[in-house]
Amino acid sequence: MNLDASSNIILEQCMNLKPHESCMVVSDRKLKNIGKSLLKNSLKISKNSKLILAPIPEAHGAEPPRNVAGEMLKHDVVLLATTKSLSHTKARENASNKGARIASMPGITADMMDRALNVNFNKIKLINKNLIKKLNHKNRIKITTNAGTEIQFYLKGRKWIGDDGIYTKKGAFGNLPAGEIFIAPLEGKTNGKIIVDASIGGIGKVDKNIKIEIKNGFIGNIAGGKTASKFQKSLINNFYKNVAELGIGTNYKAKITGNVLEDEKACRTCHIAFGNSMHFGGKVDVPFHVDVVIKWPTIYADSMLIMKNGIVI
């Protein structure tokens, strides 16, 4: 496929943009070629389409400028092809609440679009549905890996969310490429250690496995190489260290490239995010949300084995 073909999958299959609807593309100087492709192809469907180039903020989860946030409230479909994620922002949530159908694509590349968007979205939807069915009403998740991860999360009262890439209903929201289920664990309850052996959002593949110690829901010690040092320097606020999300990848065409947008969707991985959890069921609201991805997890839900070395049971 080429970039235009991938853009058409987004507009037609994922968003189901209609001629009478309006479409807004938010992009920036680094991803403007993708933004322009989305605009060009959206104009073939709806003449009421526009592109806004926004400045690149310092961190994932930082709010966009006020004019961008205001414009997002005026459109039926909003496509966020930006370098930093706008997923976990009040601007995105407000637009969703207003009824906009939104796809967030932080750091997306043409190669990623070509590989991980050309999928059977109904197949991913079924995978998500079956996993959530197994996990629903389970209160404790334990994850181990051969690399040394051993950590427990508590979930009572929280809901799993599936992201399958189909955003055709009013107010629908998710990532593209899609393919994950995720949840906001209870604050202050997570304990253990994570060995990050894949990648970290906004940084890339790890140069050396990173050991992250978690105590009472927050990051304690971090040890590793240069990637670990960069990650630690980004944690400038204590609530940036909050365990915000637990997710499992379900996109059978995604692979680990160093770009977390795709890495966290890859099958046989799970991811843990830190910082903001407010916009998907948690209580922490900070302008920061970064995922770490680990490979080949073994996952227990209460006493039930859900996944063994990355393979769903």
C-alpha positions as CSV (number, residue, x, y, z in Angstrom):
1,M,0.0,0.0,0.0
2,N,1.0,3.7,-0.3
3,L,0.2,6.5,2.1
4,D,-3.0,7.5,0.3
5,A,-4.3,3.9,0.5
6,S,-3.6,3.8,4.3
7,S,-5.3,7.2,4.7
8,N,-8.3,5.8,3.0
9,I,-8.5,2.8,5.3
10,I,-8.5,5.3,8.2
11,L,-11.2,7.5,6.7
12,E,-13.5,4.8,5.2
13,Q,-13.1,1.7,7.4
14,C,-12.1,3.2,10.8
15,M,-14.0,6.5,10.9
16,N,-16.7,6.0,8.2
17,L,-16.5,9.6,7.2
18,K,-19.6,10.7,5.3
19,P,-20.0,13.5,2.7
20,H,-22.2,15.6,5.0
21,E,-19.8,15.5,7.9
22,S,-16.8,17.6,8.8
23,C,-13.3,16.3,9.4
24,M,-10.4,18.0,11.2
25,V,-6.8,16.8,10.9
26,V,-4.4,17.9,13.6
27,S,-0.7,17.4,12.7
28,D,2.7,19.1,13.2
29,R,5.9,19.9,11.3
30,K,7.3,16.4,11.8
31,L,4.2,14.5,10.6
32,K,2.8,17.0,8.1
33,N,3.1,14.6,5.1
34,I,0.8,12.2,6.9
35,G,-1.5,15.1,7.9
36,K,-1.6,16.3,4.2
37,S,-2.4,12.8,3.0
38,L,-5.3,12.5,5.5
39,L,-6.6,16.0,4.4
40,K,-6.3,15.3,0.7
41,N,-8.2,12.0,0.9
42,S,-10.8,13.4,3.4
43,L,-11.6,16.2,0.9
44,K,-12.5,13.5,-1.6
45,I,-15.3,12.4,0.8
46,S,-16.2,15.7,2.6
47,K,-15.5,19.2,1.4
48,N,-15.8,20.3,5.0
49,S,-12.3,19.1,5.9
50,K,-9.4,21.1,7.3
51,L,-5.8,20.6,8.5
52,I,-4.3,22.5,11.5
53,L,-0.5,22.3,12.2
54,A,0.1,22.5,15.9
55,P,3.3,23.1,17.9
56,I,5.0,20.0,19.4
57,P,4.7,20.0,23.2
58,E,7.4,18.6,25.5
59,A,5.5,15.5,26.7
60,H,2.8,13.1,25.7
61,G,-0.4,14.2,27.4
62,A,0.3,17.9,27.3
63,E,-2.7,20.0,26.3
64,P,-2.8,21.5,22.8
65,P,-3.1,25.3,22.2
66,R,-6.5,26.7,23.1
67,N,-7.5,27.4,19.5
68,V,-6.8,23.8,18.5
69,A,-8.8,22.5,21.5
70,G,-11.7,24.8,20.6
71,E,-11.6,23.7,16.9
72,M,-11.8,20.0,17.9
73,L,-15.2,20.7,19.4
74,K,-16.6,21.7,16.0
75,H,-16.1,18.6,13.9
76,D,-17.7,15.1,13.5
77,V,-14.3,13.4,12.9
78,V,-11.0,14.4,14.4
79,L,-7.7,12.8,13.3
80,L,-4.7,13.5,15.6
81,A,-1.6,12.7,13.6
82,T,0.9,14.3,16.0
83,T,4.4,13.7,17.3
84,K,3.2,13.8,21.0
85,S,0.0,12.1,22.1
86,L,-3.1,14.1,22.6
87,S,-5.0,11.0,23.8
88,H,-4.9,11.7,27.5
89,T,-5.9,15.4,27.4
90,K,-9.0,17.4,28.4
91,A,-9.1,18.7,24.8
92,R,-9.6,15.2,23.4
93,E,-12.0,14.2,26.2
94,N,-14.1,17.3,25.7
95,A,-14.3,16.7,21.9
96,S,-15.3,13.1,22.6
97,N,-18.0,14.2,25.0
98,K,-19.3,16.6,22.4
99,G,-19.7,13.6,20.1
100,A,-16.6,13.7,17.8
101,R,-15.2,10.4,16.5
102,I,-11.5,10.6,17.2
103,A,-8.5,8.6,16.2
104,S,-5.2,9.5,17.9
105,M,-2.0,8.5,16.1
106,P,1.0,9.9,18.1
107,G,4.3,9.3,16.2
108,I,2.7,7.4,13.4
109,T,4.9,6.6,10.3
110,A,4.1,5.7,6.8
111,D,5.7,2.3,7.3
112,M,3.6,1.6,10.4
113,M,0.4,2.6,8.5
114,D,1.3,0.3,5.7
115,R,1.9,-2.7,8.0
116,A,-0.4,-2.4,10.9
117,L,-3.5,-0.7,9.4
118,N,-4.1,-3.3,6.7
119,V,-5.8,-5.7,9.1
120,N,-9.1,-7.4,9.7
121,F,-10.6,-5.0,12.3
122,N,-13.4,-7.5,13.1
123,K,-10.8,-10.1,14.0
124,I,-9.1,-7.7,16.4
125,K,-12.5,-6.9,17.8
126,L,-13.2,-10.6,18.5
127,I,-9.7,-11.1,20.1
128,N,-10.4,-8.1,22.4
129,K,-13.9,-9.3,23.3
130,N,-12.6,-12.8,24.2
131,L,-9.8,-11.5,26.3
132,I,-12.0,-9.0,28.2
133,K,-14.5,-11.8,28.8
134,K,-11.8,-13.8,30.6
135,L,-10.6,-10.7,32.6
136,N,-13.9,-9.2,33.6
137,H,-14.6,-9.2,37.3
138,K,-11.1,-10.3,38.1
139,N,-9.6,-8.2,40.9
140,R,-5.9,-9.0,40.8
141,I,-3.5,-9.3,37.9
142,K,0.0,-10.9,38.3
143,I,2.5,-10.6,35.6
144,T,5.9,-12.4,35.3
145,T,8.5,-12.8,32.6
146,N,11.6,-14.8,32.1
147,A,13.5,-11.5,32.1
148,G,12.5,-10.9,35.7
149,T,9.2,-9.0,35.7
150,E,7.1,-9.8,38.8
151,I,4.3,-7.4,39.6
152,Q,0.8,-7.3,40.9
153,F,-2.1,-4.9,40.0
154,Y,-5.5,-4.5,41.7
155,L,-8.5,-3.6,39.6
156,K,-11.7,-3.8,41.7
157,G,-14.3,-1.5,40.3
158,R,-12.3,-0.6,37.2
159,K,-13.3,-1.6,33.6
160,W,-11.3,-3.1,30.8
161,I,-11.5,-1.2,27.5
162,G,-11.0,-2.7,24.0
163,D,-9.5,-0.6,21.2
164,D,-10.3,-2.4,17.9
165,G,-9.9,0.5,15.4
166,I,-13.6,0.9,14.5
167,Y,-14.7,4.4,15.5
168,T,-18.0,4.8,13.7
169,K,-20.2,5.6,16.7
170,K,-20.7,9.1,18.1
171,G,-18.1,9.9,20.7
172,A,-15.9,6.8,19.8
173,F,-12.2,7.2,20.5
174,G,-9.0,5.1,20.1
175,N,-5.5,4.7,18.7
176,L,-4.5,3.9,15.1
177,P,-2.9,1.5,14.6
178,A,-5.3,-0.2,17.0
179,G,-5.3,-3.5,18.8
180,E,-5.2,-3.6,22.6
181,I,-7.2,-3.9,25.7
182,F,-6.3,-1.7,28.7
183,I,-7.4,-0.7,32.2
184,A,-6.5,1.9,34.9
185,P,-5.3,-0.1,37.9
186,L,-6.3,1.1,41.4
187,E,-4.0,3.9,42.6
188,G,-1.6,3.1,45.3
189,K,-2.0,-0.6,45.1
190,T,0.6,-1.8,42.5
191,N,3.8,-3.4,43.8
192,G,6.7,-5.3,42.3
193,K,9.3,-4.9,39.6
194,I,9.1,-4.4,35.8
195,I,11.9,-5.5,33.5
196,V,11.4,-3.4,30.3
197,D,12.9,-5.3,27.4
198,A,11.2,-3.7,24.4
199,S,10.7,0.0,24.4
200,I,9.6,3.2,26.1
201,G,7.2,5.8,24.7
202,G,8.9,8.8,23.2
203,I,12.4,7.3,23.6
204,G,12.5,4.1,21.6
205,K,13.9,0.6,22.0
206,V,15.8,0.0,25.2
207,D,19.6,-0.1,24.9
208,K,19.7,-2.3,28.0
209,N,16.9,-4.0,30.0
210,I,15.5,-1.5,32.5
211,K,14.5,-2.5,36.0
212,I,11.7,-0.4,37.4
213,E,10.7,-1.0,41.0
214,I,7.1,-0.1,41.9
215,K,6.0,0.5,45.5
216,N,2.4,1.4,46.5
217,G,1.5,2.4,43.0
218,F,4.5,4.6,42.2
219,I,7.9,4.2,40.6
220,G,10.7,3.8,43.1
221,N,14.1,3.0,41.7
222,I,15.1,2.8,38.0
223,A,18.2,1.0,36.8
224,G,19.5,0.4,33.3
225,G,21.4,2.1,30.5
226,K,21.0,5.3,28.6
227,T,17.3,4.7,27.9
228,A,16.6,4.3,31.6
229,S,18.4,7.6,32.3
230,K,16.3,9.4,29.7
231,F,13.1,8.0,31.2
232,Q,14.1,8.9,34.7
233,K,14.8,12.5,33.7
234,S,11.3,12.8,32.3
235,L,9.7,12.0,35.6
236,I,9.8,15.6,36.9
237,N,6.6,15.4,39.0
238,N,5.8,12.7,41.5
239,F,2.5,11.9,39.9
240,Y,4.3,11.3,36.6
241,K,5.4,8.1,38.4
242,N,1.9,6.9,39.0
243,V,1.0,3.5,37.6
244,A,-1.7,4.6,35.2
245,E,-2.4,1.8,32.8
246,L,-2.1,-1.9,32.2
247,G,-2.6,-3.1,28.6
248,I,-2.2,-6.1,26.4
249,G,-1.4,-6.0,22.6
250,T,-3.8,-7.7,20.2
251,N,-2.8,-6.5,16.7
252,Y,-1.5,-9.6,14.8
253,K,0.4,-7.5,12.2
254,A,2.1,-5.0,14.6
255,K,5.7,-5.6,15.6
256,I,8.2,-4.0,17.9
257,T,10.0,-1.1,16.1
258,G,10.8,1.2,18.9
259,N,7.7,3.3,18.3
260,V,5.4,2.6,21.2
261,L,2.2,3.5,19.2
262,E,2.8,0.2,17.4
263,D,4.9,-1.7,20.0
264,E,2.1,-1.7,22.6
265,K,-0.3,-3.2,20.0
266,A,1.9,-6.1,19.1
267,C,0.7,-9.5,20.2
268,R,2.7,-11.4,22.8
269,T,3.4,-8.1,24.7
270,C,1.9,-6.1,27.5
271,H,2.5,-2.5,28.5
272,I,2.4,-0.4,31.6
273,A,1.9,3.3,31.5
274,F,2.7,6.0,34.0
275,G,1.2,9.4,34.7
276,N,-2.3,10.4,33.6
277,S,-5.1,7.9,34.1
278,M,-8.0,10.3,34.4
279,H,-9.4,9.9,30.9
280,F,-10.0,6.1,30.9
281,G,-11.2,5.4,34.5
282,G,-8.4,6.4,36.8
283,K,-8.0,9.4,39.2
284,V,-4.6,11.0,38.3
285,D,-4.7,14.0,36.1
286,V,-1.2,15.2,35.0
287,P,0.1,16.4,31.5
288,F,2.1,13.2,31.1
289,H,1.4,9.6,30.0
290,V,4.2,7.3,28.9
291,D,4.1,3.5,28.2
292,V,6.8,0.9,28.7
293,V,6.5,-2.4,26.7
294,I,7.6,-5.8,27.8
295,K,7.8,-9.0,25.8
296,W,6.5,-12.6,26.4
297,P,4.5,-12.0,29.6
298,T,2.8,-14.7,31.7
299,I,-0.4,-13.2,33.1
300,Y,-2.6,-14.5,35.9
301,A,-6.0,-13.0,36.6
302,D,-6.8,-13.9,40.2
303,S,-5.9,-17.6,40.0
304,M,-6.6,-18.1,36.3
305,L,-3.8,-18.3,33.8
306,I,-4.6,-15.9,30.9
307,M,-1.4,-15.8,29.0
308,K,1.8,-17.9,29.1
309,N,5.0,-16.5,27.7
310,G,3.0,-14.2,25.4
311,I,0.5,-16.9,24.2
312,V,-3.1,-16.4,25.1
313,I,-4.4,-19.6,26.9
